[in-house]
């Protein structure tokens, strides 16, 4: 995966090619480059453009829909954690056609903010969800 960027800094311009050999979902890569005698630090959020995650509605009252497409086939765990770090519930899902759909009842939860994490061996994505 590579991206090409052109920068203009105070009447100086530079060009850089950022290459990431591997990206673990939304990992942050930081690197330095030198252009026109100056050293710059670049931060790049590395994303796989084929992955599509949706968690809705947010905020939610009764039911939460989880959707993912372009993901690898295999076993996934969906976990719900409160803001104190206590795991409230978890669900095991097997993906066989590169997409995941799951409805989760939120009725039993008290109002507040929760973290919903979708995780496999190679993917981890976390969303903040508000329960009304």
C-alpha positions as CSV (number, residue, x, y, z in Angstrom):
1,X,0.0,0.0,0.0
2,X,1.5,3.3,-1.0
3,X,0.3,6.9,-1.1
4,X,2.0,9.8,-2.8
5,X,1.7,13.3,-1.3
6,X,2.9,16.7,-2.4
7,X,3.4,19.4,0.2
8,X,4.0,23.2,0.1
9,X,5.8,24.7,3.1
10,X,6.6,28.4,3.3
11,X,7.4,28.8,-0.4
12,X,9.2,25.4,-0.5
13,X,7.6,22.3,-1.9
14,X,8.4,18.7,-1.4
15,X,7.1,15.4,-2.5
16,X,7.0,12.2,-0.5
17,X,5.9,8.6,-1.2
18,X,4.6,6.9,2.0
19,X,4.7,3.2,1.8
20,X,3.2,0.8,4.4
21,X,4.1,-2.8,3.9
22,X,1.3,-3.9,6.2
23,X,-1.5,-2.0,8.0
24,X,-3.3,-3.3,11.0
25,X,-6.7,-1.5,10.4
26,X,-6.6,2.1,11.7
27,X,-3.0,2.0,12.9
28,X,-1.1,5.3,13.0
29,X,2.2,5.4,11.2
30,X,4.6,8.3,11.9
31,X,7.7,9.0,9.8
32,X,10.2,11.7,9.0
33,X,11.2,13.0,5.6
34,X,13.5,15.7,4.4
35,X,12.7,18.1,1.6
36,X,14.5,21.3,0.6
37,X,16.8,21.0,3.6
38,X,14.0,20.8,6.2
39,X,12.9,17.7,8.1
40,X,9.2,17.1,8.5
41,X,7.2,14.6,10.6
42,X,4.3,13.0,8.8
43,X,1.5,11.1,10.5
44,X,-0.6,8.8,8.4
45,X,-3.6,6.8,9.5
46,X,-3.4,3.6,7.6
47,X,-6.7,2.2,6.5
48,X,-7.7,-0.7,4.3
49,X,-10.1,1.0,1.8
50,X,-11.9,-2.3,1.2
51,X,-13.1,-2.5,4.8
52,X,-16.5,-1.0,5.6
53,X,-17.8,-1.0,9.2
54,X,-21.1,0.5,10.3
55,X,-22.6,0.5,13.8
56,X,-26.1,2.1,13.9
57,X,-28.2,3.7,15.1
58,X,-26.0,5.7,17.4
59,X,-27.3,6.8,19.8
60,X,-29.6,3.7,20.3
61,X,-32.4,2.8,22.6
62,X,-33.3,-0.8,21.9
63,X,-31.3,-2.5,19.2
64,X,-27.8,-2.0,17.7
65,X,-27.0,-3.1,14.1
66,X,-23.5,-4.1,13.2
67,X,-22.4,-4.4,9.6
68,X,-19.0,-5.0,8.1
69,X,-18.1,-5.8,4.5
70,X,-14.8,-6.5,2.8
71,X,-13.5,-8.4,5.8
72,X,-11.7,-11.6,5.9
73,X,-13.6,-14.8,6.4
74,X,-13.2,-16.4,9.9
75,X,-14.2,-16.1,13.5
76,X,-15.0,-12.7,15.0
77,X,-15.9,-11.7,18.5
78,X,-18.2,-8.7,19.1
79,X,-17.8,-7.4,22.6
80,X,-19.6,-4.7,24.5
81,X,-17.6,-3.0,27.3
82,X,-18.7,-0.2,29.6
83,X,-16.5,2.9,30.2
84,X,-15.0,1.3,33.3
85,X,-13.6,-1.5,31.2
86,X,-16.0,-4.2,32.3
87,X,-17.1,-6.6,29.6
88,X,-20.9,-6.6,29.5
89,X,-21.5,-9.1,26.8
90,X,-19.7,-10.8,23.9
91,X,-20.9,-12.6,20.8
92,X,-19.1,-15.1,18.5
93,X,-19.7,-14.7,14.8
94,X,-18.3,-16.8,11.9
95,X,-17.9,-14.9,8.6
96,X,-18.0,-17.0,5.5
97,X,-18.9,-14.5,2.7
98,X,-16.7,-11.5,3.6
99,X,-19.5,-9.6,5.4
100,X,-20.9,-9.6,8.8
101,X,-24.4,-8.6,10.0
102,X,-25.5,-8.8,13.6
103,X,-28.3,-7.3,15.6
104,X,-27.7,-6.8,19.3
105,X,-30.3,-6.0,21.9
106,X,-29.4,-3.0,24.0
107,X,-32.6,-3.0,26.1
108,X,-31.0,-4.5,29.2
109,X,-28.3,-1.9,29.4
110,X,-28.5,1.2,31.5
111,X,-28.1,4.5,29.7
112,X,-24.5,5.5,29.1
113,X,-21.5,5.2,26.8
114,X,-20.3,1.7,25.7
115,X,-17.5,0.5,23.5
116,X,-18.4,-2.0,20.8
117,X,-15.3,-4.0,19.5
118,X,-15.3,-6.2,16.5
119,X,-12.2,-8.4,16.5
120,X,-10.6,-11.3,14.7
121,X,-7.0,-12.5,14.5
122,X,-6.1,-9.8,12.0
123,X,-8.7,-7.1,12.5
124,X,-9.8,-4.9,15.4
125,X,-12.3,-2.0,15.2
126,X,-13.8,-0.2,18.2
127,X,-16.8,2.1,18.2
128,X,-18.2,4.3,20.9
129,X,-22.0,3.9,21.2
130,X,-24.4,5.8,23.3
131,X,-27.3,3.9,24.9
132,X,-30.3,6.2,25.6
